[in-house]
Amino acid sequence: QVQLVESGGGLVQAGGSLRLSCVVSGRTYNFYTMAWFRQAPGKEREFVASVNVGGDSLDYADSVKGRFTISRDNHKNTVALQMNSLRPEDTAVYYCNTRSKAWAWGQGTQVTVSS
């Protein structure tokens, strides 16, 4: 059974930075493209960024391009999301999963950006 544990969220002022981390346990994730998603209050969960198995193919939502960077460490079964130049509209609960959302969602980590 796969367990996804996200961490690193918090309250930050606009223009600030946060680094999110996701630990995948219970199953090797080395065969999967991994991704971050987010869900703001009253909105559907949306794709943020993904990274392939080799870590050399990255994809981003237009809204975060140039500000967010996704990475992975296959030895530690972790996926990270470096978020810079944060905006109030980035406020959401952030989740990791495979790009195809194959696993049960974790609890996520709350990111709140104040203006």
A tleap script that builds the chain and sets N, CA, C and O, in Angstrom:
source leaprc.protein.ff14SB
mol = sequence {
  NGLN VAL GLN LEU VAL GLU SER GLY GLY GLY
  LEU VAL GLN ALA GLY GLY SER LEU ARG LEU
  SER CYS VAL VAL SER GLY ARG THR TYR ASN
  PHE TYR THR MET ALA TRP PHE ARG GLN ALA
  PRO GLY LYS GLU ARG GLU PHE VAL ALA SER
  VAL ASN VAL GLY GLY ASP SER LEU ASP TYR
  ALA ASP SER VAL LYS GLY ARG PHE THR ILE
  SER ARG ASP ASN HIE LYS ASN THR VAL ALA
  LEU GLN MET ASN SER LEU ARG PRO GLU ASP
  THR ALA VAL TYR TYR CYS ASN THR ARG SER
  LYS ALA TRP ALA TRP GLY GLN GLY THR GLN
  VAL THR VAL SER CSER
}
set mol.1.N position { 0.852 -1.180 0.000 }
set mol.1.CA position { 0.000 0.000 0.000 }
set mol.1.C position { 0.892 1.235 0.000 }
set mol.1.O position { 1.808 1.353 0.814 }
set mol.2.N position { 0.619 2.137 -0.907 }
set mol.2.CA position { 1.430 3.339 -1.044 }
set mol.2.C position { 0.950 4.400 -0.068 }
set mol.2.O position { -0.250 4.600 0.121 }
set mol.3.N position { 1.901 5.065 0.539 }
set mol.3.CA position { 1.576 6.200 1.406 }
set mol.3.C position { 2.310 7.429 0.889 }
set mol.3.O position { 3.514 7.380 0.637 }
set mol.4.N position { 1.592 8.518 0.734 }
set mol.4.CA position { 2.151 9.787 0.288 }
set mol.4.C position { 2.088 10.764 1.446 }
set mol.4.O position { 1.015 11.001 2.001 }
set mol.5.N position { 3.228 11.333 1.816 }
set mol.5.CA position { 3.267 12.280 2.918 }
set mol.5.C position { 3.908 13.564 2.432 }
set mol.5.O position { 5.098 13.609 2.119 }
set mol.6.N position { 3.098 14.606 2.376 }
set mol.6.CA position { 3.568 15.917 1.936 }
set mol.6.C position { 3.896 16.788 3.148 }
set mol.6.O position { 3.271 16.674 4.202 }
set mol.7.N position { 4.877 17.649 2.974 }
set mol.7.CA position { 5.261 18.560 4.052 }
set mol.7.C position { 5.908 19.799 3.463 }
set mol.7.O position { 6.199 19.857 2.268 }
set mol.8.N position { 6.130 20.797 4.322 }
set mol.8.CA position { 6.847 21.992 3.890 }
set mol.8.C position { 5.992 23.216 3.669 }
set mol.8.O position { 6.517 24.300 3.417 }
set mol.9.N position { 4.686 23.064 3.759 }
set mol.9.CA position { 3.815 24.208 3.558 }
set mol.9.C position { 3.883 25.186 4.719 }
set mol.9.O position { 4.546 24.941 5.726 }
set mol.10.N position { 3.183 26.295 4.554 }
set mol.10.CA position { 3.160 27.296 5.610 }
set mol.10.C position { 2.576 28.592 5.115 }
set mol.10.O position { 2.007 28.672 4.026 }
set mol.11.N position { 2.732 29.616 5.952 }
set mol.11.CA position { 2.252 30.964 5.627 }
set mol.11.C position { 3.442 31.807 5.199 }
set mol.11.O position { 4.452 31.864 5.899 }
set mol.12.N position { 3.324 32.454 4.062 }
set mol.12.CA position { 4.421 33.261 3.538 }
set mol.12.C position { 3.840 34.498 2.865 }
set mol.12.O position { 2.722 34.466 2.351 }
set mol.13.N position { 4.596 35.573 2.871 }
set mol.13.CA position { 4.160 36.789 2.192 }
set mol.13.C position { 4.381 36.668 0.688 }
set mol.13.O position { 5.244 35.919 0.229 }
set mol.14.N position { 3.597 37.408 -0.055 }
set mol.14.CA position { 3.778 37.439 -1.503 }
set mol.14.C position { 5.224 37.781 -1.849 }
set mol.14.O position { 5.826 38.673 -1.251 }
set mol.15.N position { 5.763 37.062 -2.815 }
set mol.15.CA position { 7.158 37.228 -3.194 }
set mol.15.C position { 8.101 36.283 -2.486 }
set mol.15.O position { 9.272 36.183 -2.853 }
set mol.16.N position { 7.612 35.596 -1.486 }
set mol.16.CA position { 8.437 34.683 -0.717 }
set mol.16.C position { 8.579 33.320 -1.370 }
set mol.16.O position { 8.103 33.094 -2.482 }
set mol.17.N position { 9.244 32.414 -0.659 }
set mol.17.CA position { 9.538 31.079 -1.181 }
set mol.17.C position { 9.195 30.007 -0.159 }
set mol.17.O position { 9.216 30.242 1.049 }
set mol.18.N position { 8.886 28.848 -0.664 }
set mol.18.CA position { 8.688 27.651 0.143 }
set mol.18.C position { 9.206 26.454 -0.645 }
set mol.18.O position { 9.249 26.470 -1.875 }
set mol.19.N position { 9.590 25.436 0.078 }
set mol.19.CA position { 10.010 24.182 -0.559 }
set mol.19.C position { 9.175 23.052 0.015 }
set mol.19.O position { 9.226 22.766 1.212 }
set mol.20.N position { 8.416 22.424 -0.846 }
set mol.20.CA position { 7.579 21.303 -0.444 }
set mol.20.C position { 8.314 19.987 -0.694 }
set mol.20.O position { 9.141 19.879 -1.600 }
set mol.21.N position { 7.992 18.999 0.125 }
set mol.21.CA position { 8.584 17.683 -0.030 }
set mol.21.C position { 7.499 16.624 0.063 }
set mol.21.O position { 6.537 16.766 0.818 }
set mol.22.N position { 7.663 15.577 -0.701 }
set mol.22.CA position { 6.734 14.448 -0.670 }
set mol.22.C position { 7.555 13.173 -0.541 }
set mol.22.O position { 8.465 12.923 -1.331 }
set mol.23.N position { 7.225 12.381 0.453 }
set mol.23.CA position { 7.875 11.088 0.646 }
set mol.23.C position { 6.900 10.003 0.230 }
set mol.23.O position { 5.749 9.991 0.666 }
set mol.24.N position { 7.364 9.088 -0.617 }
set mol.24.CA position { 6.542 7.974 -1.095 }
set mol.24.C position { 7.034 6.709 -0.420 }
set mol.24.O position { 8.206 6.356 -0.549 }
set mol.25.N position { 6.171 6.032 0.289 }
set mol.25.CA position { 6.570 4.806 0.961 }
set mol.25.C position { 5.610 3.691 0.595 }
set mol.25.O position { 4.476 3.927 0.178 }
set mol.26.N position { 6.090 2.482 0.763 }
set mol.26.CA position { 5.241 1.328 0.558 }
set mol.26.C position { 5.343 0.731 -0.831 }
set mol.26.O position { 4.816 -0.352 -1.087 }
set mol.27.N position { 6.013 1.426 -1.719 }
set mol.27.CA position { 6.129 0.912 -3.085 }
set mol.27.C position { 7.172 1.744 -3.818 }
set mol.27.O position { 7.280 2.953 -3.612 }
set mol.28.N position { 7.917 1.092 -4.655 }
set mol.28.CA position { 8.880 1.863 -5.418 }
set mol.28.C position { 8.151 2.791 -6.379 }
set mol.28.O position { 7.177 2.403 -7.025 }
set mol.29.N position { 8.627 3.982 -6.457 }
set mol.29.CA position { 7.975 4.930 -7.350 }
set mol.29.C position { 8.838 5.197 -8.581 }
set mol.29.O position { 8.549 6.086 -9.381 }
set mol.30.N position { 9.915 4.397 -8.714 }
set mol.30.CA position { 10.881 4.679 -9.755 }
set mol.30.C position { 10.378 4.400 -11.162 }
set mol.30.O position { 11.089 4.674 -12.129 }
set mol.31.N position { 9.169 3.862 -11.301 }
set mol.31.CA position { 8.621 3.604 -12.616 }
set mol.31.C position { 7.606 4.658 -13.045 }
set mol.31.O position { 7.024 4.568 -14.126 }
set mol.32.N position { 7.400 5.648 -12.198 }
set mol.32.CA position { 6.308 6.576 -12.429 }
set mol.32.C position { 6.784 8.007 -12.634 }
set mol.32.O position { 7.717 8.474 -11.981 }
set mol.33.N position { 6.117 8.689 -13.558 }
set mol.33.CA position { 6.228 10.135 -13.598 }
set mol.33.C position { 5.467 10.677 -12.402 }
set mol.33.O position { 4.298 10.347 -12.201 }
set mol.34.N position { 6.124 11.502 -11.616 }
set mol.34.CA position { 5.521 12.046 -10.404 }
set mol.34.C position { 5.104 13.494 -10.628 }
set mol.34.O position { 5.652 14.192 -11.481 }
set mol.35.N position { 4.131 13.925 -9.851 }
set mol.35.CA position { 3.594 15.269 -10.064 }
set mol.35.C position { 3.123 15.890 -8.767 }
set mol.35.O position { 2.877 15.216 -7.767 }
set mol.36.N position { 3.010 17.192 -8.829 }
set mol.36.CA position { 2.355 17.957 -7.769 }
set mol.36.C position { 1.044 18.515 -8.317 }
set mol.36.O position { 0.948 18.924 -9.475 }
set mol.37.N position { 0.047 18.517 -7.448 }
set mol.37.CA position { -1.252 19.089 -7.751 }
set mol.37.C position { -1.605 20.045 -6.616 }
set mol.37.O position { -0.982 20.017 -5.555 }
set mol.38.N position { -2.601 20.885 -6.846 }
set mol.38.CA position { -3.055 21.761 -5.775 }
set mol.38.C position { -4.560 21.972 -5.885 }
set mol.38.O position { -5.158 21.865 -6.956 }
set mol.39.N position { -5.140 22.274 -4.736 }
set mol.39.CA position { -6.575 22.528 -4.697 }
set mol.39.C position { -6.839 23.732 -3.814 }
set mol.39.O position { -6.576 23.713 -2.612 }
set mol.40.N position { -7.358 24.768 -4.425 }
set mol.40.CA position { -7.738 25.973 -3.699 }
set mol.40.C position { -9.177 25.837 -3.225 }
set mol.40.O position { -9.943 25.060 -3.795 }
set mol.41.N position { -9.555 26.577 -2.194 }
set mol.41.CA position { -10.932 26.486 -1.692 }
set mol.41.C position { -11.953 26.758 -2.790 }
set mol.41.O position { -11.863 27.747 -3.517 }
set mol.42.N position { -12.923 25.858 -2.893 }
set mol.42.CA position { -13.992 26.030 -3.863 }
set mol.42.C position { -13.616 25.717 -5.294 }
set mol.42.O position { -14.413 25.932 -6.207 }
set mol.43.N position { -12.408 25.211 -5.503 }
set mol.43.CA position { -11.958 24.906 -6.860 }
set mol.43.C position { -11.570 23.432 -6.982 }
set mol.43.O position { -11.352 22.741 -5.987 }
set mol.44.N position { -11.493 22.981 -8.209 }
set mol.44.CA position { -11.074 21.605 -8.446 }
set mol.44.C position { -9.552 21.480 -8.293 }
set mol.44.O position { -8.815 22.456 -8.435 }
set mol.45.N position { -9.118 20.285 -8.007 }
set mol.45.CA position { -7.689 20.022 -7.930 }
set mol.45.C position { -7.083 20.182 -9.322 }
set mol.45.O position { -7.636 19.710 -10.315 }
set mol.46.N position { -5.950 20.847 -9.371 }
set mol.46.CA position { -5.327 21.106 -10.669 }
set mol.46.C position { -3.869 20.683 -10.682 }
set mol.46.O position { -3.202 20.639 -9.648 }
set mol.47.N position { -3.402 20.379 -11.861 }
set mol.47.CA position { -2.016 20.005 -12.084 }
set mol.47.C position { -1.112 21.209 -11.893 }
set mol.47.O position { -1.448 22.323 -12.297 }
set mol.48.N position { 0.059 20.973 -11.262 }
set mol.48.CA position { 1.039 22.039 -11.064 }
set mol.48.C position { 2.325 21.757 -11.833 }
set mol.48.O position { 2.792 22.590 -12.609 }
set mol.49.N position { 2.896 20.562 -11.607 }
set mol.49.CA position { 4.174 20.243 -12.232 }
set mol.49.C position { 4.397 18.741 -12.204 }
set mol.49.O position { 3.846 18.041 -11.355 }
set mol.50.N position { 5.211 18.242 -13.141 }
set mol.50.CA position { 5.547 16.818 -13.160 }
set mol.50.C position { 7.010 16.624 -13.541 }
set mol.50.O position { 7.637 17.483 -14.161 }
set mol.51.N position { 7.528 15.465 -13.146 }
set mol.51.CA position { 8.909 15.103 -13.466 }
set mol.51.C position { 8.943 13.626 -13.834 }
set mol.51.O position { 8.337 12.797 -13.155 }
set mol.52.N position { 9.656 13.298 -14.914 }
set mol.52.CA position { 9.695 11.905 -15.339 }
set mol.52.C position { 10.653 11.104 -14.462 }
set mol.52.O position { 11.281 11.642 -13.550 }
set mol.53.N position { 10.752 9.820 -14.752 }
set mol.53.CA position { 11.559 8.928 -13.926 }
set mol.53.C position { 13.020 9.369 -13.889 }
set mol.53.O position { 13.656 9.354 -12.835 }
set mol.54.N position { 13.535 9.752 -15.028 }
set mol.54.CA position { 14.924 10.157 -15.105 }
set mol.54.C position { 15.212 11.542 -14.567 }
set mol.54.O position { 16.371 11.918 -14.393 }
set mol.55.N position { 14.163 12.301 -14.304 }
set mol.55.CA position { 14.340 13.651 -13.774 }
set mol.55.C position { 14.732 14.681 -14.808 }
set mol.55.O position { 15.070 15.811 -14.456 }
set mol.56.N position { 14.694 14.317 -16.069 }
set mol.56.CA position { 15.167 15.246 -17.100 }
set mol.56.C position { 14.059 15.755 -18.004 }
set mol.56.O position { 14.326 16.493 -18.952 }
set mol.57.N position { 12.841 15.379 -17.732 }
set mol.57.CA position { 11.705 15.907 -18.490 }
set mol.57.C position { 10.725 16.503 -17.497 }
set mol.57.O position { 10.108 15.784 -16.711 }
set mol.58.N position { 10.588 17.800 -17.535 }
set mol.58.CA position { 9.760 18.518 -16.583 }
set mol.58.C position { 8.608 19.197 -17.315 }
set mol.58.O position { 8.742 19.624 -18.461 }
set mol.59.N position { 7.489 19.286 -16.633 }
set mol.59.CA position { 6.315 19.935 -17.223 }
set mol.59.C position { 5.667 20.799 -16.147 }
set mol.59.O position { 5.599 20.413 -14.981 }
set mol.60.N position { 5.199 21.960 -16.551 }
set mol.60.CA position { 4.622 22.897 -15.590 }
set mol.60.C position { 3.323 23.480 -16.124 }
set mol.60.O position { 3.144 23.651 -17.329 }
set mol.61.N position { 2.430 23.779 -15.203 }
set mol.61.CA position { 1.263 24.576 -15.555 }
set mol.61.C position { 1.741 25.976 -15.926 }
set mol.61.O position { 2.725 26.471 -15.377 }
set mol.62.N position { 1.043 26.601 -16.850 }
set mol.62.CA position { 1.447 27.940 -17.298 }
set mol.62.C position { 1.525 28.924 -16.131 }
set mol.62.O position { 2.361 29.828 -16.124 }
set mol.63.N position { 0.655 28.740 -15.158 }
set mol.63.CA position { 0.573 29.689 -14.052 }
set mol.63.C position { 1.796 29.664 -13.143 }
set mol.63.O position { 2.006 30.604 -12.376 }
set mol.64.N position { 2.604 28.612 -13.210 }
set mol.64.CA position { 3.759 28.516 -12.313 }
set mol.64.C position { 5.096 28.476 -13.048 }
set mol.64.O position { 6.150 28.449 -12.413 }
set mol.65.N position { 5.061 28.473 -14.362 }
set mol.65.CA position { 6.307 28.418 -15.137 }
set mol.65.C position { 7.215 29.588 -14.791 }
set mol.65.O position { 6.778 30.735 -14.703 }
set mol.66.N position { 8.478 29.270 -14.600 }
set mol.66.CA position { 9.453 30.296 -14.269 }
set mol.66.C position { 9.529 30.622 -12.784 }
set mol.66.O position { 10.429 31.342 -12.353 }
set mol.67.N position { 8.598 30.102 -12.002 }
set mol.67.CA position { 8.589 30.362 -10.556 }
set mol.67.C position { 8.785 29.105 -9.739 }
set mol.67.O position { 9.420 29.147 -8.686 }
set mol.68.N position { 8.253 27.983 -10.203 }
set mol.68.CA position { 8.321 26.715 -9.475 }
set mol.68.C position { 9.293 25.774 -10.179 }
set mol.68.O position { 9.448 25.816 -11.400 }
set mol.69.N position { 9.947 24.922 -9.383 }
set mol.69.CA position { 10.839 23.903 -9.924 }
set mol.69.C position { 10.570 22.578 -9.230 }
set mol.69.O position { 10.609 22.490 -8.003 }
set mol.70.N position { 10.299 21.556 -10.016 }
set mol.70.CA position { 10.069 20.213 -9.468 }
set mol.70.C position { 11.334 19.390 -9.626 }
set mol.70.O position { 12.079 19.545 -10.594 }
set mol.71.N position { 11.565 18.515 -8.662 }
set mol.71.CA position { 12.721 17.619 -8.729 }
set mol.71.C position { 12.391 16.344 -7.977 }
set mol.71.O position { 11.396 16.273 -7.257 }
set mol.72.N position { 13.236 15.338 -8.152 }
set mol.72.CA position { 13.019 14.069 -7.454 }
set mol.72.C position { 14.354 13.448 -7.072 }
set mol.72.O position { 15.384 13.697 -7.697 }
set mol.73.N position { 14.303 12.643 -6.037 }
set mol.73.CA position { 15.468 11.880 -5.594 }
set mol.73.C position { 15.030 10.427 -5.527 }
set mol.73.O position { 14.344 10.020 -4.589 }
set mol.74.N position { 15.430 9.644 -6.528 }
set mol.74.CA position { 14.957 8.259 -6.615 }
set mol.74.C position { 15.561 7.359 -5.538 }
set mol.74.O position { 15.024 6.289 -5.251 }
set mol.75.N position { 16.643 7.774 -4.960 }
set mol.75.CA position { 17.242 6.977 -3.874 }
set mol.75.C position { 16.471 7.150 -2.574 }
set mol.75.O position { 16.412 6.244 -1.742 }
set mol.76.N position { 15.885 8.325 -2.415 }
set mol.76.CA position { 15.161 8.615 -1.176 }
set mol.76.C position { 13.645 8.539 -1.353 }
set mol.76.O position { 12.896 8.758 -0.401 }
set mol.77.N position { 13.195 8.231 -2.565 }
set mol.77.CA position { 11.751 8.177 -2.849 }
set mol.77.C position { 11.052 9.487 -2.477 }
set mol.77.O position { 9.996 9.492 -1.844 }
set mol.78.N position { 11.662 10.575 -2.883 }
set mol.78.CA position { 11.073 11.883 -2.577 }
set mol.78.C position { 10.903 12.715 -3.838 }
set mol.78.O position { 11.624 12.557 -4.824 }
set mol.79.N position { 9.933 13.593 -3.770 }
set mol.79.CA position { 9.681 14.570 -4.832 }
set mol.79.C position { 9.589 15.932 -4.162 }
set mol.79.O position { 8.912 16.081 -3.145 }
set mol.80.N position { 10.255 16.910 -4.716 }
set mol.80.CA position { 10.257 18.243 -4.132 }
set mol.80.C position { 9.662 19.263 -5.100 }
set mol.80.O position { 9.664 19.079 -6.317 }
set mol.81.N position { 9.154 20.343 -4.513 }
set mol.81.CA position { 8.656 21.457 -5.315 }
set mol.81.C position { 9.185 22.747 -4.691 }
set mol.81.O position { 8.748 23.158 -3.616 }
set mol.82.N position { 10.120 23.368 -5.375 }
set mol.82.CA position { 10.641 24.661 -4.940 }
set mol.82.C position { 9.752 25.747 -5.522 }
set mol.82.O position { 9.584 25.839 -6.738 }
set mol.83.N position { 9.190 26.561 -4.654 }
set mol.83.CA position { 8.248 27.595 -5.086 }
set mol.83.C position { 8.820 28.965 -4.742 }
set mol.83.O position { 9.007 29.293 -3.570 }
set mol.84.N position { 9.089 29.742 -5.750 }
set mol.84.CA position { 9.606 31.098 -5.578 }
set mol.84.C position { 8.603 32.120 -6.094 }
set mol.84.O position { 7.667 31.781 -6.819 }
set mol.85.N position { 8.809 33.366 -5.713 }
set mol.85.CA position { 7.936 34.459 -6.171 }
set mol.85.C position { 6.466 34.107 -5.980 }
set mol.85.O position { 5.649 34.267 -6.887 }
set mol.86.N position { 6.154 33.636 -4.807 }
set mol.86.CA position { 4.787 33.180 -4.534 }
set mol.86.C position { 3.792 34.329 -4.603 }
set mol.86.O position { 4.097 35.475 -4.273 }
set mol.87.N position { 2.594 33.977 -5.043 }
set mol.87.CA position { 1.496 34.932 -5.216 }
set mol.87.C position { 0.305 34.489 -4.378 }
set mol.87.O position { 0.186 33.306 -4.060 }
set mol.88.N position { -0.569 35.401 -4.018 }
set mol.88.CA position { -1.768 35.004 -3.266 }
set mol.88.C position { -2.570 33.921 -3.980 }
set mol.88.O position { -3.180 33.075 -3.326 }
set mol.89.N position { -2.579 33.934 -5.289 }
set mol.89.CA position { -3.346 32.918 -6.037 }
set mol.89.C position { -2.698 31.531 -5.985 }
set mol.89.O position { -3.279 30.562 -6.473 }
set mol.90.N position { -1.516 31.429 -5.405 }
set mol.90.CA position { -0.896 30.117 -5.186 }
set mol.90.C position { -1.406 29.450 -3.911 }
set mol.90.O position { -1.079 28.295 -3.638 }
set mol.91.N position { -2.198 30.170 -3.138 }
set mol.91.CA position { -2.755 29.608 -1.910 }
set mol.91.C position { -3.620 28.392 -2.217 }
set mol.91.O position { -4.567 28.473 -2.999 }
set mol.92.N position { -3.286 27.270 -1.598 }
set mol.92.CA position { -3.982 26.012 -1.869 }
set mol.92.C position { -3.395 24.931 -0.968 }
set mol.92.O position { -2.390 25.139 -0.287 }
set mol.93.N position { -4.045 23.782 -0.982 }
set mol.93.CA position { -3.447 22.579 -0.413 }
set mol.93.C position { -2.725 21.870 -1.558 }
set mol.93.O position { -3.298 21.645 -2.624 }
set mol.94.N position { -1.477 21.528 -1.324 }
set mol.94.CA position { -0.643 20.911 -2.345 }
set mol.94.C position { -0.485 19.416 -2.063 }
set mol.94.O position { -0.260 18.994 -0.929 }
set mol.95.N position { -0.612 18.638 -3.131 }
set mol.95.CA position { -0.544 17.179 -3.046 }
set mol.95.C position { 0.444 16.643 -4.081 }
set mol.95.O position { 0.655 17.251 -5.131 }
set mol.96.N position { 1.039 15.504 -3.770 }
set mol.96.CA position { 1.820 14.803 -4.777 }
set mol.96.C position { 1.111 13.490 -5.118 }
set mol.96.O position { 0.305 12.977 -4.342 }
set mol.97.N position { 1.432 12.972 -6.286 }
set mol.97.CA position { 0.870 11.713 -6.765 }
set mol.97.C position { 1.585 11.380 -8.066 }
set mol.97.O position { 2.427 12.151 -8.527 }
set mol.98.N position { 1.261 10.257 -8.651 }
set mol.98.CA position { 1.757 10.011 -9.990 }
set mol.98.C position { 1.041 10.970 -10.941 }
set mol.98.O position { -0.013 11.506 -10.598 }
set mol.99.N position { 1.587 11.186 -12.101 }
set mol.99.CA position { 0.971 12.089 -13.072 }
set mol.99.C position { -0.430 11.622 -13.431 }
set mol.99.O position { -1.306 12.439 -13.715 }
set mol.100.N position { -0.641 10.327 -13.419 }
set mol.100.CA position { -1.953 9.761 -13.738 }
set mol.100.C position { -2.838 9.605 -12.514 }
set mol.100.O position { -3.918 9.019 -12.596 }
set mol.101.N position { -2.387 10.124 -11.383 }
set mol.101.CA position { -3.169 10.077 -10.125 }
set mol.101.C position { -3.511 8.640 -9.752 }
set mol.101.O position { -4.652 8.325 -9.413 }
set mol.102.N position { -2.510 7.780 -9.819 }
set mol.102.CA position { -2.755 6.353 -9.648 }
set mol.102.C position { -2.977 5.940 -8.206 }
set mol.102.O position { -3.589 4.905 -7.939 }
set mol.103.N position { -2.485 6.740 -7.281 }
set mol.103.CA position { -2.529 6.327 -5.879 }
set mol.103.C position { -3.515 7.152 -5.072 }
set mol.103.O position { -3.937 8.228 -5.497 }
set mol.104.N position { -3.877 6.644 -3.911 }
set mol.104.CA position { -4.744 7.393 -3.006 }
set mol.104.C position { -4.037 8.677 -2.564 }
set mol.104.O position { -2.826 8.685 -2.343 }
set mol.105.N position { -4.784 9.724 -2.441 }
set mol.105.CA position { -4.204 11.013 -2.072 }
set mol.105.C position { -3.751 11.030 -0.615 }
set mol.105.O position { -4.377 10.417 0.250 }
set mol.106.N position { -2.671 11.731 -0.361 }
set mol.106.CA position { -2.256 11.990 1.004 }
set mol.106.C position { -3.054 13.145 1.575 }
set mol.106.O position { -4.036 13.585 0.978 }
set mol.107.N position { -2.632 13.636 2.733 }
set mol.107.CA position { -3.346 14.738 3.376 }
set mol.107.C position { -2.992 16.092 2.779 }
set mol.107.O position { -3.708 17.073 2.978 }
set mol.108.N position { -1.906 16.138 2.060 }
set mol.108.CA position { -1.499 17.401 1.465 }
set mol.108.C position { -0.837 18.328 2.471 }
set mol.108.O position { -0.775 18.041 3.666 }
set mol.109.N position { -0.353 19.431 1.963 }
set mol.109.CA position { 0.267 20.441 2.820 }
set mol.109.C position { -0.264 21.816 2.409 }
set mol.109.O position { -0.293 22.157 1.227 }
set mol.110.N position { -0.677 22.588 3.398 }
set mol.110.CA position { -1.321 23.875 3.139 }
set mol.110.C position { -0.275 24.953 2.860 }
set mol.110.O position { 0.685 25.127 3.611 }
set mol.111.N position { -0.488 25.658 1.775 }
set mol.111.CA position { 0.336 26.823 1.435 }
set mol.111.C position { -0.580 28.042 1.414 }
set mol.111.O position { -1.578 28.073 0.694 }
set mol.112.N position { -0.228 29.033 2.207 }
set mol.112.CA position { -1.009 30.260 2.261 }
set mol.112.C position { -0.088 31.441 1.966 }
set mol.112.O position { 0.921 31.637 2.643 }
set mol.113.N position { -0.442 32.217 0.955 }
set mol.113.CA position { 0.370 33.361 0.550 }
set mol.113.C position { -0.436 34.624 0.818 }
set mol.113.O position { -1.508 34.825 0.248 }
set mol.114.N position { 0.087 35.457 1.679 }
set mol.114.CA position { -0.611 36.700 2.022 }
set mol.114.C position { -0.136 37.837 1.122 }
set mol.114.O position { 1.015 37.873 0.687 }
set mol.115.N position { -1.045 38.753 0.858 }
set mol.115.CA position { -0.707 39.890 -0.024 }
set mol.115.C position { -0.118 41.042 0.756 }
set mol.115.O position { 0.220 42.072 0.175 }
savepdb mol mol.pdb
quit
